[in-house]
Amino acid sequence: MKTFKNNLLRHGMLCILFAASFAALAQSTYVIVSGTLKDVKSGDKISYAAITIPGTGIGTVSNSDGEFILKVKSSLNAEFFEVSHLGYATAKFRISEGAGKDKAYLLETRPISLQEISVVPMDAREIVAVALESFKKNYSQVPDMMTGFYRESVKQRRTYLSVSEAVVDIYKAPYSGLQNDKVKIFKGRKANNVKRADTLMVQMQGGPQVSMLLDIVKNTGLSIALDNLDNYKFSILTIVNIDNKLNWVISFSPGVVKEEPLYMGKIYIEQDNYAITRAEFSLDLSDEEKASNVFVRKKPSGLIFMPTSTGYLVTYKEQNGKYYLDYVRVDLKFRCDWKKRLFKNNYTLMSELAITDRHADNIVKFDNQEVFRSNMILTEKIEAFTDVDFWGENNIIEPDNSIENAIKKLSKGMQK
């Protein structure tokens, strides 16, 4: 069997197969702030913005419709929440003014002042090299415990086949050393379209564990093969504002041809400390067979399952001088075709992981039997959808309208 040594997705991300409740959380008092993020001038909705409580590890992310919901324990006595996004000025809003309401929060674009730009005698490759060498300074060198909210969905054309969600506990290993990040499921729920699954079932393998492997700073070799900069060609595109700090935007594209496909995209690097703050990338699909081998772990004979587009987003958030993984999103599209049969279809797979809390106290590693592994399938480890208050005080990503409708439709189908 062919082995992909330097590719994250060799751990398994997609599995194609023939188809043949947790106890409630103890409730504590918390304040709910919800709303929609919009551009102050255009009124456009702002997707995937970070919403946090300053000085804590608590936060969430706005969905593709710009909507968010943030649950804050009253015992924190927090006064403000903070919103940040690429190209916008970081904004603070008073919690008491938004508690219990669903309102619009406006963000202002942050123009770059030319006199603030630092001029350095370095090319793009050198900047990336310095950023990778600076990880000990910029990223945690001690273990952290994190809480995250993970969601994945599988869609056939416009019809959702499954939606799965989970609150996960994460042992985030130090950025130096050989320890790996570990994930365990705290609480989860799912819904599936059983009728459609009778024909062909498409499942995502690895779930939140694969999301953690997409941390490109910690897993330089397993993610996009940044362990060898000769793999890529780099160039400086522009400078943008992230969290009121100037960042180089550096593009990269394959510089060599390898046995496994490489990636192309953009890396954002903060000018003052050379921290990698964000990465957007996609897999090189020029060799379809090679790209297909990256994703497909098991499929029926005669089935062609080819990726047609891929998109990855990884962001980091600064707290007390250190950067921490904040959000990971994966969007994949595939073309499905049976040889010598009149059967063609398109599938869309999405996963996202938002870190909603973090602390460095009382760190305890998980037992091996608790760990969610990269060969596991989330839908096999969690229960069917239950009541609307299922998540209790846990922060989650507000579902997009399409996913929210899919959840209702799939859950209704299970009740019949």
C-alpha positions in Angstrom: 0.0 0.0 0.0 1.3 3.4 -0.9 2.4 5.5 2.1 2.3 9.3 2.2 5.0 10.3 4.7 4.7 14.0 4.7 1.1 14.7 4.4 -1.4 15.4 7.1 -4.2 13.7 5.3 -2.5 10.3 5.2 -4.0 10.1 8.7 -7.4 9.8 7.0 -10.0 12.4 6.4 -12.6 10.8 4.2 -14.1 7.3 4.1 -16.6 6.1 1.5 -18.6 3.0 2.5 -21.7 1.1 1.3 -24.5 1.7 3.7 -26.0 -1.6 4.7 -27.6 10.8 25.6 -25.3 12.2 27.5 -26.1 13.4 31.1 -27.2 17.0 31.2 -24.7 19.6 32.4 -25.2 21.2 35.8 -26.5 24.6 35.0 -24.8 27.7 36.2 -25.8 31.3 35.7 -24.5 32.9 32.5 -25.2 35.9 30.3 -26.0 35.4 26.6 -24.9 37.9 24.0 -25.9 37.3 20.4 -26.1 39.2 17.2 -24.8 39.8 13.7 -21.5 41.4 12.7 -21.6 43.9 9.9 -19.4 46.3 8.0 -20.3 49.8 9.2 -20.3 51.2 5.7 -21.5 48.5 3.4 -23.6 46.6 5.8 -22.0 43.3 4.6 -22.1 40.5 7.1 -18.7 39.5 8.5 -17.9 35.8 8.5 -15.5 33.9 10.8 -14.7 36.8 13.1 -13.2 36.1 16.5 -15.4 37.0 19.5 -13.6 36.9 22.8 -13.6 38.0 26.4 -10.4 40.0 27.0 -8.0 38.5 29.4 -9.6 35.1 29.2 -9.5 32.2 26.8 -13.3 32.3 26.3 -14.6 33.0 22.8 -16.3 31.8 19.7 -16.5 32.6 16.0 -19.2 34.1 13.8 -20.8 31.8 11.2 -20.9 32.4 7.5 -24.0 34.6 8.0 -22.0 36.8 10.4 -24.1 35.6 13.4 -22.7 34.6 16.7 -23.8 33.6 20.2 -21.5 34.0 23.3 -22.2 32.6 26.7 -20.4 34.3 29.6 -20.4 33.1 33.2 -21.8 35.8 35.5 -19.0 34.9 38.0 -16.4 36.4 35.6 -17.9 39.9 36.1 -16.7 40.6 32.5 -17.7 44.1 31.2 -16.7 43.8 27.5 -16.4 41.4 24.7 -14.0 42.0 21.8 -14.4 41.4 18.1 -11.6 41.1 15.6 -11.3 40.2 12.0 -8.8 40.5 9.1 -8.8 44.0 7.8 -11.0 45.5 10.6 -10.2 47.5 13.7 -10.6 45.4 16.8 -13.8 46.6 18.5 -15.0 46.4 22.1 -18.6 46.2 23.1 -20.2 46.3 26.5 -21.8 43.0 27.5 -24.6 44.6 29.6 -25.8 46.5 26.5 -26.1 43.4 24.4 -27.2 40.8 27.0 -30.4 39.0 26.1 -30.7 40.9 22.8 -30.1 40.0 19.2 -28.6 43.1 17.6 -26.2 44.2 14.9 -22.6 45.0 15.8 -20.7 47.2 13.4 -17.0 47.0 12.6 -14.9 49.6 10.9 -12.3 48.7 8.3 -8.7 49.5 9.3 -6.8 51.3 6.6 -3.0 50.9 6.7 -1.0 54.0 7.4 2.1 54.0 5.2 4.4 55.5 7.8 3.8 52.5 10.1 5.1 50.0 7.6 8.4 48.5 8.5 10.9 48.2 5.6 13.2 45.2 6.1 15.9 43.8 3.7 14.4 40.4 3.5 12.6 38.4 0.9 9.4 36.4 1.4 11.2 33.1 2.0 13.4 34.6 4.7 10.4 36.1 6.5 8.7 32.6 6.5 12.0 31.0 7.7 12.3 33.5 10.6 8.7 33.0 11.5 9.1 29.3 11.8 12.3 29.7 13.8 10.5 32.1 16.2 7.9 29.6 17.3 9.5 29.2 20.8 9.1 32.9 21.4 5.6 33.3 20.0 3.8 30.0 20.9 3.2 28.2 24.2 6.0 26.1 25.5 3.9 24.5 28.2 0.8 22.3 27.8 -2.6 23.9 27.8 -6.1 22.6 28.2 -8.6 23.8 25.7 -12.3 23.5 25.0 -13.5 23.5 21.4 -16.7 23.3 19.5 -16.5 21.1 16.4 -19.0 20.7 13.6 -18.9 18.6 10.4 -21.4 18.1 7.6 -21.8 16.1 4.4 -24.0 17.4 1.6 -25.0 15.8 -1.7 -25.8 18.6 -4.1 -28.1 20.8 -2.0 -29.3 18.1 0.3 -27.5 17.5 3.7 -26.9 13.9 4.4 -25.5 14.4 7.9 -24.6 17.1 10.4 -22.5 16.2 13.5 -21.5 18.5 16.4 -19.4 18.1 19.5 -17.9 19.9 22.4 -14.4 18.6 22.7 -11.7 18.7 25.4 -8.2 19.3 24.0 -4.8 18.6 25.5 -2.7 21.1 23.6 0.9 19.9 23.8 3.8 22.4 23.9 4.9 23.7 20.5 8.4 22.3 21.1 9.1 18.7 21.7 7.6 15.5 20.4 4.2 15.4 22.3 1.1 15.3 20.2 -2.2 17.1 20.7 -4.9 14.9 22.1 -8.7 15.3 21.7 -11.6 13.6 23.5 -15.3 14.1 23.0 -17.1 15.7 26.0 -20.5 15.9 24.5 -21.9 15.5 21.0 -25.0 15.0 18.8 -25.7 14.0 15.2 -28.4 13.7 12.6 -28.3 11.6 9.4 -30.4 11.3 6.3 -30.9 7.5 6.5 -32.8 7.1 3.2 -30.0 8.7 1.1 -27.4 6.8 3.0 -28.9 3.5 1.8 -27.3 4.1 -1.6 -23.9 5.6 -0.7 -22.5 6.8 2.5 -19.8 9.4 2.6 -18.1 10.0 6.0 -15.4 12.2 7.3 -12.7 10.3 9.1 -10.5 11.9 11.8 -12.9 14.6 12.9 -11.5 17.1 15.4 -8.2 15.3 15.6 -7.5 16.1 12.0 -8.4 19.8 12.7 -5.7 19.8 15.3 -3.2 18.4 12.9 -3.9 21.4 10.6 -2.0 23.6 13.1 0.7 24.5 10.6 3.1 26.0 13.2 3.2 22.8 15.4 2.8 20.3 12.5 5.0 21.8 9.8 5.6 18.5 8.2 2.2 16.9 8.7 0.2 19.9 7.5 1.4 21.7 4.4 5.0 20.4 4.3 6.6 23.6 5.6 9.3 21.5 7.2 11.2 22.0 3.9 10.9 25.5 2.4 12.4 24.2 -0.8 9.0 22.7 -1.5 7.6 26.1 -2.2 8.0 29.4 -4.0 7.2 32.5 -1.9 6.4 36.1 -2.6 5.1 39.1 -0.6 1.6 40.1 -1.7 0.7 43.0 0.6 0.3 44.1 4.2 -2.9 43.9 6.1 -4.2 44.7 9.6 -5.1 41.8 12.0 -6.1 42.7 15.6 -4.7 46.2 15.0 -1.2 44.8 14.1 0.4 44.9 10.6 0.9 41.5 8.9 2.8 40.6 5.8 0.7 38.5 3.4 3.0 36.0 1.8 1.8 33.7 -1.0 3.2 30.2 -1.6 2.9 27.7 -4.4 4.5 24.4 -5.2 8.1 24.8 -6.2 8.8 21.1 -6.8 6.9 18.0 -7.9 6.6 15.3 -5.2 5.0 12.0 -4.8 2.2 13.6 -2.8 0.5 16.8 -3.9 1.6 20.1 -2.2 -0.5 23.2 -1.4 -0.9 26.8 -2.5 -2.2 29.8 -0.5 -1.3 32.6 1.8 0.5 32.9 5.2 0.0 36.0 7.4 3.0 36.9 9.5 2.9 39.7 12.1 5.6 42.3 11.4 6.9 43.0 14.9 7.4 39.5 16.3 7.2 37.3 13.1 4.3 35.3 14.5 2.2 33.3 12.0 -1.3 34.6 12.7 -3.4 33.0 9.9 -3.1 30.7 6.9 -5.4 30.2 3.9 -4.6 27.4 1.5 -5.8 24.7 -0.9 -4.4 21.4 -2.3 -2.8 21.4 -5.7 -5.4 19.4 -7.8 -3.5 19.4 -11.1 -2.9 15.7 -10.7 -6.4 14.4 -10.0 -5.4 10.8 -9.2 -2.7 11.9 -6.8 -5.1 14.3 -5.1 -7.8 11.7 -4.8 -5.4 9.3 -3.1 -4.8 11.9 -0.4 -8.5 11.9 0.7 -10.1 8.6 -0.2 -9.4 5.8 2.3 -12.0 3.2 1.2 -14.3 3.1 -1.8 -16.3 0.6 -3.9 -14.7 -0.8 -7.0 -15.6 1.2 -10.1 -16.3 4.4 -8.2 -14.5 7.6 -9.2 -14.4 10.1 -6.4 -12.3 13.2 -7.4 -11.8 16.4 -5.4 -12.8 19.5 -7.4 -12.0 22.1 -4.9 -10.4 22.4 -1.4 -10.2 25.2 1.1 -8.5 25.4 4.5 -8.4 28.3 7.0 -6.3 28.3 10.2 -6.2 31.3 12.6 -4.4 32.1 15.8 -5.2 34.5 18.6 -2.8 36.4 20.8 -3.1 36.4 24.5 -0.5 37.7 27.0 2.2 37.8 24.4 1.6 34.2 23.1 -0.4 33.0 20.1 -2.8 30.1 20.4 -4.8 28.1 17.8 -8.2 29.8 17.5 -10.2 28.4 14.5 -9.8 25.8 11.8 -12.1 25.3 8.8 -12.1 22.8 6.0 -14.3 23.0 2.8 -14.0 20.1 0.3 -15.9 19.4 -2.9 -15.9 16.1 -4.8 -17.2 14.7 -8.0 -18.7 11.2 -7.8 -19.0 9.1 -10.9 -19.5 5.3 -11.4 -17.7 3.8 -14.3 -20.0 2.5 -17.1 -23.1 3.7 -15.1 -25.4 6.6 -15.4 -24.7 7.8 -11.9 -23.0 11.2 -11.2 -23.2 13.4 -8.2 -21.4 16.1 -6.3 -20.6 16.1 -2.6 -19.6 18.9 -0.3 -17.8 18.2 3.1 -17.3 20.9 5.7 -15.7 20.9 9.1 -14.9 23.6 11.6 -13.3 23.8 15.0 -13.5 26.9 17.2 -11.5 27.1 20.5 -14.0 28.4 23.0 -11.9 28.3 26.2 -8.4 27.7 27.4 -6.5 27.4 30.6 -3.1 26.3 31.8 -4.0 25.1 35.3 -4.3 21.5 36.5 -3.2 20.0 33.2 -4.0 16.3 33.1 -3.3 14.1 30.1 -6.2 12.0 28.8 -6.3 8.2 29.2 -5.6 6.4 26.0 -9.1 4.9 25.9 -10.6 8.4 26.0 -8.7 9.8 23.1 -10.4 10.4 19.8 -8.0 9.1 17.1 -7.5 10.1 13.5 -8.9 6.8 12.2 -12.2 7.3 14.1 -15.5 8.6 12.6 -17.3 11.2 14.7 -20.8 10.0 13.8 -20.1 6.6 15.3 -19.1 8.1 18.6 -22.0 10.4 19.4 -25.7 10.2 19.9 -28.7 11.5 17.8 -29.9 15.1 18.2 -31.8 15.9 21.3 -33.4 19.0 22.9 -32.6 22.6 22.0 -30.9 23.2 25.3 -28.5 20.3 24.7 -25.3 22.5 24.9 -26.2 24.2 28.2 -23.5 26.8 29.0 -21.0 25.6 26.4 -20.1 28.1 23.7 -20.8 26.9 20.2 -20.7 28.2 16.7 -24.1 29.5 15.7 -25.3 27.3 12.8 -25.6 28.9 9.4 -29.2 29.1 8.1 -28.7 26.2 5.8 -27.2 24.0 8.5 -29.9 25.0 11.0 -32.6 24.0 8.5 -30.8 20.8 7.7 -30.6 19.9 11.4 -34.4 20.4 11.8 -35.1 18.4 8.6 -32.8 15.6 9.5 -34.0 15.4 13.1 -37.6 15.4 12.0 -36.8 12.5 9.6 -35.3 10.4 12.4 -38.5 10.9 14.5 -40.7 9.3 11.8 
